[in-house]
Structures are given as structure tokens and as C-alpha cells.
């Protein structure tokens, strides 16, 4: 199933008054549609780790700062034999390089380690970039080995858990997991494992009535 957000403009409209700055949240639903909003009404929405202003007009959401934590990424990459670019891609998708990110399920830090996983990896403070990256990359290395160097399956296991991948004998049919694997692969080497290509940008427009829409289609005349 292709992910709709990657093929057309799909967004959540907000018609009520909003603050001057609010965090952006994202939700991938069961049919593959991806929603963005700054006023989540569903517990499945996940914060992207950055805010968006609400001044009327056009605004392009800021890209992840892949230049941060270069030393920590390089060290873990060399230690566990995982490409630096892959580590950057995982962090970008997991937390948008926000070391204080916390998911609704409780995953923490740059590589979004669940507390129990962090404990097994010996990570005492998931909000410490060095510890989080080291633990996350070690975990990813273990999954890559576990699934015979099949990167899409390893990434699916990182997102949904090993049990889900084993149960479905491949990438689970979960919209969130399929979207996750697609985006990480795209940011890693431009591939998408046969799925629809990931968007390179998200745009925000505000209508005359205050409605806010996030979309992957640039407004007319804006590139």
C-alpha cells in the first residue's frame, strides 16, 4: 500500500484559534494517510520535536539539523559498524534531532529508546546524546545481525519490535512502521524499498479564516 501523504496533499485542518507558536504533531493512520497538526486530538499523534509559528501566510517547516552530534554519531558508527548516514537517518525520523523528545508510548531521546530497552543496553540517561546514540546504534546493529543484514526488516523491528517482524515474516502491515521504514531508507540513500518516495519538504499555509493546513505540495509560486 502506498502511503497517501507521499502521493498527495493530506493534512489536518485547524479552525480554532491557535497560539503564536505550537509544537507540530504527526499521525499515520491505518490506511496510510499521514496527518500533521499543532492541536492533536488523538493520542496516537506523535510530536516531531519542533514548533511552528502561526503568523498568517506561508511557512516551510524547518529541516532536521543533521550537523549536530557529529562526534557522537561518528564514534558509535565506527564502534558498531553502522554507516553514519544511516544513524543520521534514524535520528532524523525518530526525533528530528531533538535530544529531549518523548513519544506518547514513552520512547526517549534522539533514537527514541523505550525505558526497558535502554535499561537492557545499559543506557542510564536516555536524554544524554552520547548515551542515547551509543545505545540506539548498538540496538540497531543487533537487529541488523538478527535479520541477516536485511536493513528494511531491521528498521521495521526497531520501530515495531522484533516479535512483530517475526510474526509477519517481514515488514508488518502497520501504517506507522511502513512509513517509518520508507522515510529512513529515503534519508539514508534515496531508496524506498519499493514503496512510494518520501517527501523532501512539508509546507504550511493559513487561510483567510485561520485554517492551517500542512501539505507536501508547495503553494503556487513557492518552491
N, C-alpha and C positions, 0 to 999 in steps of 0.2 A: 504493500500500500504506500503510495507516495504521500509525503507529508504536505498537506494543503498549504501551509504557510509558505512553503518553498515555491509554490506554483502561482499563488495569487495573493491579493491583499486580504488578510484575515486579521481582525483586530477586535478589541473590546472598546465600546464607546462609553464615555463617561459624561453624563448630562448634568451632574450636580456640581456645585461649587467645589473647587479643589484648592489646596494650599499652594503657596508660591513655589514650594519645592517638595517633591514626594518621591519615595523610592519606587522603582519600576519593578513589577512582578510579571512572571511568565507562567503560563499553564498550557500543557499539551494534553488535549482531550483524547478519548478513545478512538475517534475517527481520524486522528492525525492532525486536526486543526490546532494551530498554536495561537494563543491569545496573549496580549500584553496589556497591562493596566497599572495605574498608580493607586487604585482603590479596590483591592482584592475582596471578592465576596464569597470565595470558595477556598476552603482550607488546603486545596491542592496547589494553589498558586505558590510559586517559589520566588523569593527575592533575587534580583540579579546583582545586588551589591552596589548599585549606584542610583543616584537620584536624577530626576528630570525636572527642569523648570517648567512653569506653566504660563509664561508670557505668551500672549496671542501671536500666532504666526508659525513659521516653520522652524523645526529644530531637528538636527540629526543627532541620534544618541551617540555618546562617546564610545570609541572602541576600547577594548581592553588594552592595558599598558603592559605589553609583553616584554618591555625592557626592565621591569622590576624583578628583583630576586634572581638576577643572573648568576651570581656566585652560588647560591643555594641549589639552583636548578642544575648548574654545571657539575657541582660536586656529586649530587645524587645520581645524575645521569651516568657519570663515569663509574661510580661505585656499583651500580646495579645493571649497567649495560643497557639502559633505555635511552633512546635518542632525545636530545634536549628539546627538539621541536615537538616531539610527542608529549613530553611533560608540559611544555607551554600550552599545547592544545587542550590537554585535560584540565589544566588550571583555568584556562580561559572559559571553558564551558562550565566547569564546576562552580567557580566563584567569581569570574570576571576579575581575578587578581585582587580580591578583597580578603585580606587575612582574617577579618572578623566575621565573615559570612557564616550564617547558621540557617540550615534548611528547616522546613516545617517538621521533618522527621528527626531532626536533631543532629544532622551531619555538620561538622565544624571545619572552619579554616579554609585555606587555599585549595586543598584537594578533597575537601568535604569528607573527612573521616568520621564514621559513626563512633561514638564513645567506646563501644565494645571492641571495634576493630582497632582503634587507636591503642587501647589497653594491650591487646594481643601483640601489637607491633612495638610496644614499649614507648609509645609517644605519651609523655606526661602532660604536655600542654599543646593541644591542637591549634591554639591561636598563635603559637610561635612558628614563624615561617620556616625556619630551618628544620625543626622537628616534624612539622606537618608535611613538608615536601619530601624529606627523607623517608618518613613512614609511608606516605602515599606512593612514592615511586617503588619502594620495596614491595608494597602490596601489589602494585601493577605488574612488577617483574614476576612475582609469584603466579599471578593469573595468566600471564603470557606463557610461562612454562607449563602451567596446569593444562592449558588448552592447545598445546603443541604449536606455539608461535602463531596461532590464528588470532590476529590482532582484533578484528571485529568482535569475535566471541569473548576475548579477554576484556574488551571495553564494555561489552554488554554485562559481563559478570561484575565489573567494577561498579556499574550503575544498579543492576538489579539483583546481584548476588549470584554466587556460583550455582546454587541449587536451581535457580530459575533457568539458567543456561543448560544445565544437565537435563532438567525435566523436559525442556522443549527441543533438546538436541540442536541447539543453535540460538540465534538471537530471539529472545522471547517476543511475542506479538503485542508488546506493550508500546503505546504511542510514545511515552516518555523515553523508553530505552532505545527504540528505533531512531528517534530524533537525536538522542544523545550520541549514539554511535556515528550517525551521519555527520553531525557537526564536528565531533572530534577528528574524524578522518579528514574532513574537509580542511580544517585548520592545520592539520598535520602535514598533508601532502597534496591536497587538492582533490583527492579521490572521495568517493561517496559509497563505495561497496555496492554499486548498482542501484542505490536509492537516489531520490531527487537531490540535486545540488543544494548546498546550504546557502542562505543569503549572506551577502557581504555587508549589508547595512540595514538598519531599521530607521524609518523616518517617522516624524511626529507632526501632525497638523492639528490646528484648532479652528473649529468652525465659528461662524458668527454667533451661534447660540451657546458657545462654550464647550461643545462636544469635542473630546480629544480622541484622536484615532492614531494607532501605531500601525505601520504598514511597511512592506519591503519594496513598494513601488514609489519612486521619487515623485514628488509633486511636479506638475508641469513646469518646465523651465528650470528645475533644480536638479543638479547632478552631483 
